[in-house]
Amino acid sequence: MALNHQKPVFQHPDLMVSVSGIRGIIPTGLSPDVIFHSLMAFGSRLKGNAVVIGRDSRPSGAYIENIAIGIMLAMGKNVIRLGIVPTPTVKAVVAQSGAAGGIMISASHNPVIWNAFKFIGPGGFFTNAQDLEGLLDLVRKEDYKPFQFKPNTNVEDGTDRIQAHIDSVLARVNVSAIKRKKFTVFLDAVNGGGSFVLPELLRRLGCKVILQHCTPDGTFPRPPEPTPEALKQSSRLIKKSKADIGFALDPDADRLVVLSPKKGAISEELTLPLSFMSYLGSNSLPKKASITVNLSTSFVNDWVADSVGIPTYRSKVGEANVVAEMIHRKSVFGGEGNGGVIDPAIPSFGRDSLSGVAHILNLLALKGEDAETVIGSLPAVYMRKIAYKIAGQKTEQIYSKFRSAFSEYKEDSRDGLRLANQDSWIHIRPSNTEPILRLIGEARTKKDLESLLNKAGKIMENS
């Protein structure tokens, strides 16, 4: 997206502006000027009197939170302050309270030196590309609403409202069946936004919780993105524990990775199909039911959907894009392969780790099988995700080389370039959150995946 030419500060190399938010390194990218202009523009677009504000545990979070509260008050808005919470909790509280919007202060899986604004509109939906362009247009013009210090504006401690989000998640599963199992659950919250809320959910499900990295002290004790490499320690610990299953989060707790007692961390791509299986086991399907996933998500989801005879639709990458396609298709379930579970009946209506945890425990309870057996019932995932730095390279030239090399594959160019046949696919696109080109490939067998990636690697080496 073309950024503001009148505001050089919005063009800093340490700042990224996309549908995934306004994020940058503190204080160079997400500088005081960027913070001020972003909040003024967002506040000017709000059409109601209340705004919900939450954050993850980054050291810069309190600093930005206080600025955000001050500017919203100065613009005549009441603030519902949630403190350290998951992103989906902020979205749910916006929807449940009828607030005009919300602000989640978190750079998600980026390193601790980053922070970001994730802006939320009415109904708890993330701002989309059109909303972002409108916000940037206000920044270009500095066409903000004037400060209006209203006498009755206030800051509400919104922690009591968090229970309503948990209640909405519990309503989607068989709580009694889960409680009867008395699961022991291992939880690694990376000392982030899920450190309080996820343990509370698990306790309300009657689980004994083994807490790992659930002290939100401003440090990330492992790399924040919950990859198998980052979860090596937790994988070792769950194998030594007596846990029935484990879960790991990213710092804002919208992504979820499952840990099994024997294998440790499994592919994040299995979080969504496992959660979807819970939905299928607890609900009768309406006519024209479907599931929606993004273009980079495993076809294990297609396998589950095919088993009950419903289609799988694909959207551009990014939660807002998946949600928009879900609404368009009236999908009963959806999400992203990065561990993002979207149950449209939960008011967060977006990637929600609480939803994933509850649904997966529900699946184990309904099937009466252990985690290893349930996970083993799914097809193996043969997928690899590779990041390439592309400074100075034109993506269209790279795409052209891939089109030539994979000419027999079906093309989808809605979001970068996805080339697919029945047994494999490859997706190349610029990241929304980092200055890199992501290359993701999946095949039905390990051998076919290696062949696919070798072919793709040679193209990238010569680009």
Wavefront OBJ file of the C-alpha trace (Angstrom):
o trace
v 0.000 0.000 0.000
v 1.299 3.440 -0.897
v 1.938 5.379 2.280
v 1.645 9.042 3.088
v 4.048 11.094 0.954
v 3.475 14.192 3.121
v 4.505 12.325 6.267
v 8.027 10.923 5.845
v 7.768 9.440 9.347
v 5.208 6.946 7.973
v 7.805 5.725 5.477
v 10.425 4.663 8.015
v 12.056 1.277 7.210
v 11.255 0.138 10.774
v 7.525 0.693 10.221
v 5.029 -1.551 8.415
v 1.489 -0.465 7.579
v -0.917 -3.094 6.281
v -4.320 -4.665 6.861
v -2.604 -6.505 9.747
v -2.023 -3.224 11.580
v 0.411 -0.361 12.036
v 3.515 -1.963 13.519
v 7.091 -0.933 14.021
v 10.224 -1.087 16.096
v 10.134 1.078 19.243
v 10.939 3.964 19.091
v 12.273 4.333 15.538
v 9.417 2.879 13.506
v 6.470 3.203 15.855
v 7.670 6.644 16.893
v 5.783 9.177 19.050
v 4.676 10.973 15.855
v 3.337 7.775 14.294
v 1.563 6.860 17.544
v -0.048 10.302 17.800
v -1.202 10.526 14.181
v -2.463 6.926 14.114
v -4.563 7.414 17.246
v -5.901 10.799 16.167
v -6.979 9.362 12.820
v -8.607 6.303 14.414
v -10.388 8.395 17.052
v -11.671 10.742 14.366
v -13.270 7.837 12.515
v -15.077 6.399 15.541
v -18.805 7.031 15.383
v -19.662 6.223 18.999
v -18.742 7.197 22.537
v -16.814 4.148 23.811
v -13.569 2.446 22.823
v -12.066 -0.770 24.226
v -8.297 -0.883 24.794
v -6.159 -3.946 25.516
v -2.505 -4.881 25.155
v -0.038 -7.728 25.368
v 2.849 -7.788 27.835
v 5.597 -5.987 25.889
v 7.575 -3.421 27.926
v 6.408 -0.641 25.575
v 2.769 -1.650 26.020
v 1.995 0.445 29.098
v 3.585 3.514 27.490
v 1.471 3.212 24.349
v -1.650 2.220 26.305
v -1.490 5.394 28.388
v -1.083 7.564 25.293
v -4.026 5.803 23.666
v -6.233 6.272 26.716
v -5.288 9.951 26.952
v -5.999 10.707 23.297
v -9.305 8.822 23.325
v -10.411 10.735 26.447
v -9.346 13.999 24.827
v -11.523 13.127 21.838
v -14.534 12.684 24.096
v -14.546 8.874 24.217
v -15.168 6.664 27.223
v -12.473 4.005 27.545
v -12.989 0.390 28.591
v -9.514 -0.679 29.710
v -8.886 -4.438 29.696
v -5.175 -4.514 30.506
v -3.132 -7.543 29.391
v -5.471 -9.747 27.351
v -5.640 -11.744 24.115
v -6.500 -9.883 20.939
v -9.721 -11.911 20.504
v -10.871 -10.766 23.947
v -10.665 -7.123 22.880
v -12.667 -7.951 19.758
v -15.272 -9.865 21.757
v -15.704 -7.059 24.293
v -16.171 -4.538 21.480
v -18.928 -6.723 20.032
v -20.585 -7.548 23.347
v -20.469 -4.010 24.772
v -21.600 -2.243 21.598
v -18.510 -0.030 21.712
v -17.623 2.082 18.690
v -14.329 0.259 18.282
v -11.256 -1.093 19.936
v -7.465 -0.876 19.998
v -5.242 -3.878 20.612
v -1.655 -2.866 21.310
v 0.422 -5.822 20.170
v 2.902 -6.734 17.464
v 1.736 -10.346 17.640
v 4.604 -12.731 16.784
v 7.174 -9.987 16.087
v 10.152 -9.702 18.493
v 9.726 -7.818 21.759
v 11.305 -4.604 20.376
v 8.274 -4.237 18.087
v 4.802 -3.020 18.941
v 1.693 -2.217 16.961
v -1.880 -1.022 16.769
v -4.533 -3.480 15.670
v -7.582 -1.309 15.104
v -11.035 -2.823 15.586
v -14.283 -1.426 14.241
v -17.940 -1.803 15.256
v -19.068 -5.350 15.943
v -15.537 -6.436 16.852
v -14.258 -6.680 13.272
v -10.738 -5.645 12.330
v -10.438 -2.645 10.066
v -10.080 -3.745 6.445
v -7.999 -2.350 3.585
v -10.624 0.304 2.782
v -10.742 1.407 6.434
v -6.961 1.571 6.540
v -6.855 3.747 3.444
v -9.440 6.077 5.026
v -7.309 6.324 8.159
v -4.179 7.089 6.140
v -6.067 9.700 4.172
v -6.880 11.512 7.416
v -3.186 11.377 8.328
v -2.221 12.856 4.966
v -4.630 15.748 5.450
v -4.284 15.958 9.252
v -8.054 16.278 9.105
v -8.694 15.171 12.675
v -11.644 15.969 14.881
v -10.690 18.566 17.507
v -10.175 17.613 21.121
v -13.428 17.826 23.073
v -12.930 17.338 26.785
v -16.382 16.178 27.830
v -17.154 16.354 31.556
v -18.400 12.774 31.924
v -15.771 10.804 30.005
v -14.143 8.092 32.091
v -11.905 5.045 32.116
v -13.720 1.852 33.107
v -11.861 -1.141 34.490
v -13.138 -3.693 32.008
v -11.640 -6.854 33.504
v -15.086 -8.096 34.563
v -16.116 -8.047 30.907
v -13.473 -10.688 30.081
v -15.696 -13.366 31.607
v -18.329 -12.674 28.945
v -15.835 -13.675 26.236
v -15.040 -16.883 28.113
v -18.787 -17.536 28.532
v -19.303 -17.214 24.779
v -16.582 -19.801 24.142
v -17.975 -22.243 26.714
v -21.383 -21.985 25.061
v -19.910 -23.589 21.928
v -18.756 -26.834 23.572
v -20.013 -29.580 25.879
v -18.632 -28.270 29.162
v -20.011 -31.169 31.207
v -18.339 -33.754 28.966
v -15.017 -31.929 29.193
v -15.239 -31.573 32.962
v -15.906 -35.299 33.367
v -12.566 -36.038 31.681
v -10.628 -33.978 34.237
v -7.932 -33.193 31.686
v -4.474 -32.108 32.741
v -3.400 -29.398 30.304
v 0.082 -27.948 29.726
v -0.002 -24.256 28.707
v 2.840 -22.117 27.315
v 1.621 -18.512 26.979
v 5.094 -17.012 26.224
v 4.421 -14.588 29.144
v 2.045 -12.787 26.795
v -1.543 -11.644 26.494
v -2.982 -15.090 27.189
v -1.203 -15.532 30.525
v -4.311 -14.831 32.630
v -7.296 -15.496 30.378
v -6.357 -18.948 29.017
v -5.696 -20.463 32.474
v -9.061 -19.086 33.605
v -10.801 -20.729 30.636
v -9.106 -24.058 31.390
v -10.071 -23.921 35.052
v -13.688 -23.259 34.116
v -13.485 -26.390 31.961
v -12.452 -28.378 35.016
v -8.863 -28.842 33.879
v -5.740 -29.059 35.974
v -3.321 -26.581 34.404
v 0.466 -26.908 34.195
v 1.614 -23.315 33.678
v 4.680 -22.579 31.572
v 5.645 -18.979 30.722
v 2.400 -17.518 32.115
v 3.914 -14.536 33.961
v 3.431 -11.408 31.789
v 6.547 -9.585 32.978
v 7.577 -7.966 29.702
v 9.934 -10.709 28.583
v 9.488 -13.414 25.968
v 11.372 -16.474 27.275
v 11.333 -18.094 23.833
v 10.942 -16.777 20.276
v 7.422 -15.301 20.178
v 6.218 -17.156 17.102
v 5.144 -20.630 18.304
v 7.091 -22.719 15.812
v 8.351 -26.249 16.629
v 11.873 -24.808 16.948
v 10.690 -22.163 19.435
v 8.766 -24.783 21.417
v 11.622 -27.253 21.932
v 11.756 -26.655 25.688
v 7.986 -26.927 26.103
v 7.988 -30.072 23.964
v 10.523 -31.646 26.308
v 8.586 -30.566 29.386
v 5.199 -31.901 28.260
v 6.783 -35.278 27.525
v 8.011 -35.408 31.129
v 4.680 -34.219 32.546
v 1.465 -36.154 33.035
v -0.486 -33.780 30.794
v -3.159 -35.153 28.476
v -2.503 -32.394 25.941
v -0.698 -29.079 25.703
v -1.161 -25.719 24.024
v 1.222 -22.900 23.086
v 0.351 -19.315 22.174
v 1.848 -16.308 20.477
v 2.096 -13.015 22.466
v -1.409 -11.781 21.658
v -2.978 -15.253 21.903
v -4.849 -15.322 18.628
v -2.755 -18.251 17.354
v -2.677 -21.704 18.892
v -0.306 -24.667 18.568
v -1.088 -28.098 19.984
v 1.481 -30.124 21.928
v 0.992 -33.862 22.290
v 2.377 -35.809 25.269
v 4.495 -38.051 23.011
v 5.439 -35.830 20.061
v 5.611 -32.392 21.661
v 4.702 -29.522 19.325
v 2.811 -30.660 16.247
v 2.211 -28.666 13.079
v 0.239 -25.482 13.632
v -1.649 -26.484 10.486
v -3.515 -29.160 12.480
v -5.042 -26.716 14.998
v -7.809 -25.640 12.630
v -8.907 -29.066 11.311
v -8.967 -30.476 14.870
v -11.168 -27.567 15.972
v -13.385 -28.000 12.917
v -13.842 -31.687 13.772
v -15.177 -30.604 17.180
v -17.734 -28.378 15.474
v -18.781 -31.224 13.168
v -19.195 -33.568 16.133
v -21.385 -31.108 18.037
v -23.560 -29.528 15.354
v -25.843 -30.566 12.513
v -24.768 -28.922 9.278
v -27.086 -26.382 7.684
v -27.803 -26.487 3.966
v -25.015 -24.998 1.844
v -22.533 -25.249 4.723
v -18.888 -24.485 3.955
v -15.534 -23.767 5.566
v -13.257 -20.876 4.582
v -9.456 -20.855 4.944
v -6.743 -18.693 3.434
v -4.633 -19.444 0.376
v -1.664 -20.562 2.497
v -3.565 -23.100 4.603
v -3.104 -26.880 4.424
v -5.431 -29.078 2.433
v -5.941 -31.192 5.565
v -8.906 -28.866 6.066
v -10.234 -29.840 2.612
v -9.894 -33.490 3.689
v -12.062 -32.911 6.784
v -14.621 -30.879 4.811
v -14.742 -33.500 2.047
v -15.499 -36.167 4.657
v -18.855 -34.493 5.332
v -19.440 -33.337 1.761
v -19.025 -29.579 2.111
v -16.824 -27.225 0.064
v -13.710 -25.393 1.198
v -13.327 -21.803 0.019
v -10.093 -19.807 0.118
v -9.427 -16.141 0.784
v -6.459 -13.812 0.770
v -4.127 -14.158 3.764
v -5.075 -12.096 6.801
v -7.808 -12.504 9.381
v -9.922 -9.658 8.017
v -9.863 -11.266 4.573
v -10.874 -14.696 5.897
v -13.717 -13.197 7.917
v -14.996 -11.209 4.932
v -15.032 -14.370 2.796
v -16.722 -16.324 5.603
v -19.485 -13.732 5.759
v -19.817 -13.777 1.969
v -19.986 -17.587 1.846
v -21.957 -17.916 5.120
v -19.318 -20.402 6.244
v -19.953 -22.336 9.456
v -16.252 -22.360 10.386
v -12.943 -21.000 9.185
v -9.470 -19.857 9.985
v -5.836 -19.760 8.995
v -3.191 -22.457 8.991
v -0.958 -20.498 11.350
v -3.028 -21.792 14.264
v -5.900 -19.349 13.841
v -9.356 -20.778 14.621
v -12.443 -18.770 13.651
v -15.845 -19.817 14.997
v -18.344 -17.225 13.726
v -20.704 -17.900 16.656
v -18.146 -16.505 19.130
v -18.285 -12.674 19.274
v -14.563 -12.303 18.666
v -15.384 -13.550 15.101
v -11.710 -13.932 14.309
v -8.649 -15.982 15.206
v -9.262 -16.997 18.792
v -7.016 -19.307 20.829
v -9.742 -19.684 23.467
v -12.014 -21.102 20.787
v -9.322 -23.512 19.604
v -8.514 -24.765 23.112
v -12.179 -25.347 23.979
v -12.990 -27.027 20.668
v -9.989 -29.384 20.786
v -10.735 -30.449 24.379
v -14.355 -30.897 23.298
v -13.189 -33.161 20.448
v -11.156 -35.340 22.838
v -14.111 -35.569 25.223
v -16.634 -36.445 22.509
v -14.419 -39.093 20.915
v -13.258 -40.569 24.204
v -9.772 -40.958 22.711
v -6.396 -39.594 23.757
v -4.614 -36.779 21.948
v -2.232 -39.080 20.076
v -5.085 -41.126 18.615
v -7.145 -38.115 17.547
v -4.165 -36.314 16.018
v -3.093 -39.525 14.285
v -6.476 -39.782 12.560
v -5.588 -36.798 10.377
v -3.439 -36.975 7.236
v 0.204 -36.054 7.723
v 1.150 -32.490 6.825
v 4.048 -32.150 4.378
v 4.498 -28.406 4.268
v 7.366 -25.989 4.563
v 7.432 -22.239 5.017
v 10.508 -20.313 3.869
v 11.233 -16.591 4.166
v 13.354 -14.686 1.648
v 14.638 -11.154 1.978
v 13.742 -9.343 -1.232
v 15.234 -5.874 -0.851
v 15.588 -4.319 -4.283
v 13.838 -7.173 -6.100
v 10.567 -6.835 -7.979
v 8.046 -9.462 -6.987
v 6.359 -9.485 -10.408
v 9.590 -10.662 -12.014
v 9.796 -13.483 -9.467
v 6.153 -14.411 -10.102
v 6.782 -14.547 -13.845
v 9.563 -17.086 -13.383
v 7.307 -19.243 -11.198
v 4.500 -19.121 -13.776
v 6.880 -20.397 -16.438
v 8.306 -23.154 -14.243
v 4.884 -24.324 -13.018
v 2.913 -23.732 -16.209
v 0.797 -26.873 -15.698
v -0.454 -25.615 -12.299
v -3.685 -23.666 -11.756
v -2.987 -20.021 -10.910
v -4.584 -17.797 -8.239
v -3.208 -14.247 -8.139
v -5.561 -12.678 -5.572
v -2.755 -12.511 -2.997
v 0.735 -12.832 -4.413
v 0.836 -15.986 -6.539
v -0.560 -19.422 -5.690
v 0.050 -22.293 -8.076
v -1.746 -25.561 -7.383
v -2.622 -28.970 -8.752
v -4.464 -31.849 -7.093
v -1.453 -33.123 -5.143
v 0.626 -30.029 -4.344
v 0.659 -26.258 -4.245
v 3.045 -23.373 -3.729
v 2.195 -19.850 -2.561
v 4.541 -16.859 -2.876
v 3.576 -13.515 -1.362
v 5.035 -10.510 0.485
v 4.458 -10.690 4.238
v 1.956 -8.281 5.840
v 4.025 -8.163 9.010
v 7.708 -8.431 8.019
v 9.899 -7.127 5.121
v 10.182 -10.559 3.522
v 8.734 -12.723 0.770
v 7.054 -15.832 2.136
v 7.194 -19.048 0.141
v 4.946 -21.869 1.326
v 4.688 -25.274 -0.313
v 2.644 -28.386 0.455
v 2.483 -31.829 -1.125
v 0.864 -35.187 -0.401
v 4.210 -36.888 0.256
v 7.546 -35.846 1.736
v 9.336 -36.751 -1.497
v 7.010 -34.606 -3.592
v 7.458 -31.684 -1.183
v 11.245 -31.875 -1.495
v 10.951 -31.906 -5.275
v 8.571 -28.933 -5.203
v 10.809 -26.876 -2.932
v 14.007 -27.722 -4.806
v 12.394 -26.414 -7.956
v 11.198 -23.273 -6.177
v 14.578 -22.742 -4.494
v 16.400 -22.704 -7.821
v 14.014 -20.021 -9.063
v 14.671 -17.858 -5.989
v 18.459 -18.346 -6.271
v 18.351 -17.036 -9.833
v 16.033 -14.101 -9.075
l 1 2 3 4 5 6 7 8 9 10 11 12 13 14 15 16 17 18 19 20 21 22 23 24 25 26 27 28 29 30 31 32 33 34 35 36 37 38 39 40 41 42 43 44 45 46 47 48 49 50 51 52 53 54 55 56 57 58 59 60 61 62 63 64 65 66 67 68 69 70 71 72 73 74 75 76 77 78 79 80 81 82 83 84 85 86 87 88 89 90 91 92 93 94 95 96 97 98 99 100 101 102 103 104 105 106 107 108 109 110 111 112 113 114 115 116 117 118 119 120 121 122 123 124 125 126 127 128 129 130 131 132 133 134 135 136 137 138 139 140 141 142 143 144 145 146 147 148 149 150 151 152 153 154 155 156 157 158 159 160 161 162 163 164 165 166 167 168 169 170 171 172 173 174 175 176 177 178 179 180 181 182 183 184 185 186 187 188 189 190 191 192 193 194 195 196 197 198 199 200 201 202 203 204 205 206 207 208 209 210 211 212 213 214 215 216 217 218 219 220 221 222 223 224 225 226 227 228 229 230 231 232 233 234 235 236 237 238 239 240 241 242 243 244 245 246 247 248 249 250 251 252 253 254 255 256 257 258 259 260 261 262 263 264 265 266 267 268 269 270 271 272 273 274 275 276 277 278 279 280 281 282 283 284 285 286 287 288 289 290 291 292 293 294 295 296 297 298 299 300 301 302 303 304 305 306 307 308 309 310 311 312 313 314 315 316 317 318 319 320 321 322 323 324 325 326 327 328 329 330 331 332 333 334 335 336 337 338 339 340 341 342 343 344 345 346 347 348 349 350 351 352 353 354 355 356 357 358 359 360 361 362 363 364 365 366 367 368 369 370 371 372 373 374 375 376 377 378 379 380 381 382 383 384 385 386 387 388 389 390 391 392 393 394 395 396 397 398 399 400 401 402 403 404 405 406 407 408 409 410 411 412 413 414 415 416 417 418 419 420 421 422 423 424 425 426 427 428 429 430 431 432 433 434 435 436 437 438 439 440 441 442 443 444 445 446 447 448 449 450 451 452 453 454 455 456 457 458 459 460 461 462 463
